């Protein structure tokens, strides 16, 4: 082991070495560590700490490691402390100079930022695609203006347009995108040069390194560079929010696909069946999306708990911030399949429209109609509620089932126009906010 040649002379107990190693979690950082090391070597050469020959040997060695990893992602076995030492072990004599002016503390902080920066790009791209597919679905003939019931307390409330319902998800995902774009500004700062946390007397051109690695600037406080994981917490929490959004969407679609609702049909290409019940067409992919929120929430809580009360600056506890990689992979995986799911869902527009008329979903519109005629809202609410109760006992589904003459004789301020006012399509159109 590279590090056990000075202060520590004894071989490490195998089980301890296995327990403390992060090589398995670090594999996601391999190419970032190589790219970072090339930039650092160039900065050392520029500052006079490496000769041109040494820089060439190191950069060539790093290029060889990259090629080996491209060919075999498992090239590094499990016998390494971490990815940084694994890469360095392949660089020969010249590579022994590479770590000058650098600690694994700022090294891993830099790698993680580069990883998260690329993950943000993938997530934003995926959110754009999901938004585009939702827009395509809304634009399909008959979809936007179709009526459906919306629910509160899982009870039918009022009729709305299907377009309004689908647009809700676009609103969520648009804010998710905005959240990641804003977060990326805080991620995209170079910590390299902070060394273990107290900076280093081996000075390199940090601005040039930042530019080469695509960072927008540097982190000026060396303690902050290695001790802080705000960006990791924010990323995990942003993933948790996306997961919650997709979980709620999945739950809605699962309910709507059930026989009890029959609002949508899930194409066979995205469905599963039962191992024992031949009639089943199950929305397994949606169920897995729904459950992913639990894992994403757990990852966010894990990072918050690791950071809570952690003494400054660097502690090995931070090795476990890698759970954020799982959050990134999970969200990107969902975003990759969600467009296929949306495209392969069809709506039972007649069933949705019929459901929107049932259960006195026109009650609120009737009450507001009476208010528009000058009645106090509380009185209108009470009168309409009494009529709903009586109508249910008669087997009515909405106020159109009541005889017009009965409404006119029993409801103060009601006039002949009441039935047109509470007609579903007109009521929905009247409630839509104009831009």
N, C-alpha and C positions, 0 to 999 in steps of 0.2 A: 504494500500500500504506500502511495506517494507520501502521505502525511505522517507515517509511523517510522520516521528515520531520525528524528531529533529528540524531542521531549519524551516521546513514548517509545520504549524499546521492546516491550513485550508484545507478542502477537495478541490481537483482540480475540476474545472468546467468540466462537463462530455464531452462537445464538445472539449475542450482543450486536455483532456486525450485521447480521441479517435484520435485526430489529431496527437498527438506526439507519440502515441504507434506504435511500429514496430513489434508487435507480429505476425501479419499475414505474413509479409515478413521473419520474423525470424524462422518460422517453419522449414525451410530447414536447420537451424543450430542446431536444438534441440539435435540430437544425438552427434554432435561434441561438444556441450557445456557440455553434460553429460560426455563424454570421457575426455575432458579437465579438468573438475572439479574433476574427480577421480584422475588424475595425480597431480593436484594442491593440493588436500587434502593429497595425499601421501607425497608430498614434504613438506607440513606443518608439518606432523607427524614426518618426518625425521629431520626437523629442530627444533622440540620440541614445536611447537605451538599447536599441537593436541595430545591428548592421544590416545593410541591404541583403547580404547573404543569409543572415539569420532570419530576416523577415521572409525571404523567399522560401526557406526551408519550412518555416512554420505555416505559411499560407498554403504551400504545396501539401504539407501534411494534413492540414485542415480540409483541403479539397479532397484528398484521398479518403479521409474519414467520412466525408459527406457522401462520396460515391459508394462506399461500403454500406452505409446506412440506407441509401436509396435502394441498393440491391437486396439488403437483408436488414429490415428494421430491428431485428433481434440480435444484431451484430455484437452489441455489448451484452455480455452475460450478466449474471446476478452478482458477480464478485466485486462490484465497485461500490464505493461509498455514495457517489452521486454522479450525475451526468457530467459535471465539470471535471472531476478527476478522471472519469472514463475517457473523455476527449483528450485531456492532457497526456494521459498515459500512452497515446498513440503518436506523440509528436517528437519523440527522441530527445537528443541532447539540447537542441535549440529550444525545444518546447519548455525546458526548465526555466527559461527567462520570461515566458509569457505571462506569468502570474504577477509580475512586478507591477505595483500600483493598483492592484485589484484584489478584492477579497471575494470569497464565495457569497458573502452577504450582499454586496452590491451586484455581483454577477447574477445571482438567482433573481434578485429584484428586477434586474434588466430583462432577463429571459422571460419572466412572467408577464411583464408589461408588454413585451413584443407578442407573446402568445395571445394575451387578451385583446390587444389591438387588432390582430388578424381575426380573432373570434368576433369582435364587434362588426367588422366588415361583412363577415358571413351572415351574421344575424340581421344586420340592416338590409342586406341584399335579400335575405329570405322573407323579411317582413314586407319589403316592397312587392315581392312576387305574390305573397298571400293577399295583399291589398289589391293587386291587379286582378287576381282571380276572383275575388269577391266582387269587384266592379264588373267583371265579365258576367258573373252570375246575376247581378242586379239588372244588367242590361239585356238579359234574355227576354224575349217577348212574353208579356203578361206577368212578369215577376214583380217589378217595382210597385205597380199599382194594385196588386192582389191584396185582398184583405185577410187578416188572421187575427186571432185574439192575442193580446199580451196578458201576462200573468203577474199578479202580486199574491204573495203567500201561496203560490202554486194554485190559485183559483183564478178563473177567467175574470178579467177586469173590464177592458174596453177593446173595441176593434182598432187595429192599426194597419198600416201598409207593410207588406213583406219587405219592401225596399227599405223602410225605416228600421226594421228589425235587423236586416243584414248590414246596414250602414253602421249600426252600433259597433259591430266587430271591427270595422275599418277605423272607427274612432279610437278604440282600444289600441289597435296595433300601430296606429299613427303616433300615439303618445309613447308607446314602447320604443318606436324608432327614434323619436326625439330624445327620449331618456338615454339611449345608448350613444347617440351622437354627442350629447352634452357630456356624458361620462368619458368618452374617448379623449376629450380635451385634457382631462385630469390624468388619464392613463398615459398619454403620449408625452411623457417627460423622462429624460434620461437620468437614472440614478448612478450610473457608472462613474467612478471617480471618488465616490464616498468611501470606498474601501470597506473596512469593517464597521465604520460609522464615524470615525474621527478624521476622515479624509486621509490624504497621503502626501508625503514630501516628494514622491515621484510624480511630477506634474505632467499631464498630457493635455492636448487641446480638446477639451470636452465638447466644445461647440462643433468642431469638425466631426467628432465621433457621433454626436447627436444627429448631425446632418446626414452622415453616411448611413446611419441606422434608421433614418426616417422619423426621428423624434422632432417635435416642435420646439423643444427647448430643454434645459437642464433643470434638475432639482438642486437648488442652491444650498439648502441646509443638509449637511452630510448625515446628521442623525435622522432627519426626516426621511432621507432617501432609503435607508435600510430598515428603519423601525416601523414605518407606516404601511398599512395595508388597507387604507380607506378605499382605494380603487378596486381592490379585491372584494371588499364588503359590498361596495356599490354594485359591482358587476353581479355578484351572487344574488343580491336583492332584486336587481333589475331582471335577472333570469327567473327569480321566484315570482315576480309580478307577471311576466309573460306566461309562466307556467300556470298561474292562477287564471289568467284570461283564457288560455286554451282549455284548461280544465272545465271552466264554466261553459264554454262553447261546446265542448265535447258532451257534457252532461245534457245540455239542451237537445243536441242532435240525437243522443241516445234515447231520451224520452220521446222525442218527436218520431223516431223510427219504430217505437213500440206499437203494438196493435191497438192499445188503448188510445193513443193519439192518432197514429196513421197520417201524420202531416208530411212525412218525407219517406222516400224509399232509398235505401243504400244499395248501390250497384254491387253485383256479385264480385266484381273485380277488387273490391276493397273490403269484402265481408269474409267471415269464417263460418263454419258450421259446427254442430255438436258431434261428439264422438259416439253418442248414443241416441240422440233424437234427430231423426232424418229431416224433420221439417224446419230446423232452425237455420236462420241467417243472422249471425251475430255481429255486432259492431265492435269487434275486438280491438281494432286499431284505436277507436275513440276511447275505449275503456283504458287502454294503456296510456293514452295522452292524459286522460283524467287523473290517473294515478301518479303520473310523473310529477305533478305539482307537489306531492308529498316529499319526494326526493329533493326537489329543488328548494323547497322550504327548509328541509333538514340541512342542506348544504349551507344555506345562508345563516341559519342558527349556529351551525358548527363553527363557521368563521368568526361570527360575533362572539361566541363563547371563548374561542381560542384567544382572541384579542383582549377580552375583558380582563383588566388587572394584570396584563403581561408587563413585566418590568422592561425598561429600556436597556439597550436598544434592540439587539438581535438575540433571539433565543431559538433553540431548535424546534420549539413548538410551531414556529412558522413554517416548518416543513409540511405541516398538515394543511396549509392553505391550498394545497393542490386539489382539494375537493372541488374547487371552482372549475377545474378542468372537466369534471363530470357534469357540472351545470352547463358549461358551454356545449359539450357534446350532446347533451340531452336536448337543449333548446334547438340547436342546429338540426338535429335529427327530426324533431317535430316539424320544423319549418320546411324540411325537405319533403315530407309526406303530406302536409296539410293541403297544398294545391291539388293533389290527386284526389283527396277526400272531397274537397269542395266541388270539384268538377264532376264527381261521380255521385252526387246527391241530386235527386229530383224531388220536386215539391208536388204534393197532392193539393192543388189549388182549390178544388171544389170542397174537399174535406175541410181545409183551413177556413174557407169562406163560410161554410155551414156552421162550423164551430164558433166563428166570430159572431154569429147571430143568436147563438143559444146561451141560456143562463142569464138573461136580462142584462147583457153587456151594453144595452142602450140606456141604462138607468141614469148614469152620470150626465149623458147628453140631454136627457129629458129634464133633469134637475136644473142644468144650466140654461135650458130653453125657458123654464119658468122664471129663472133669475133675470133673463133678458127681457121678460115681460113685466118686471118690477117686483117680483116676489123675493122676500128675504131667503137667503140660501138655506138656513137651518130649517125653515118651514118647508121649503121645496124638498130638502133631503128627507124630512119626515114623511111628507105626503107620498113621495115616490117610493120610499122604503115600504110603506104600508101596502101600496099597490103591488110591489114586487112580491111581498109575502103572500098576498091574496092570489096573485097570478100563478105562483108556483103551486098553490093548493088546487087551482083549476087546471093545471097541466100546461100553462102557457110557457113560452120560451122567451118572448120579448114583448115590448109594448105594442108592436104591430098586431099581436094576437087579440088585444083588447078591442071591442067595438068602439068606433070613433065617438058615437053618441054618448057612450058611458064615460069616456074620458072627459068630454066636453061638459057633461053634467056634474061630474064629481070633482074635477080639478079646477080650482080658481085660476083664472088668467089663461088657461089653455084655449087655443083657438084652432081653427080648421087646418092651419099650417103646421101643427105640431108633428104630424106623421111624416111630412117631407123633411122637417128639420132633423128628426131622429133616424131617418133612413141611413143605413150603415155607410154607404159610399159617400154620401154628402156630409155626414158627421165627421168621417175621417178626413175628408178633404178640407173641411172647415178648421180642423185642429192643426193641420200641418202648417208649420211656420214658414212664411215666405222669406226668401233671402233678400 
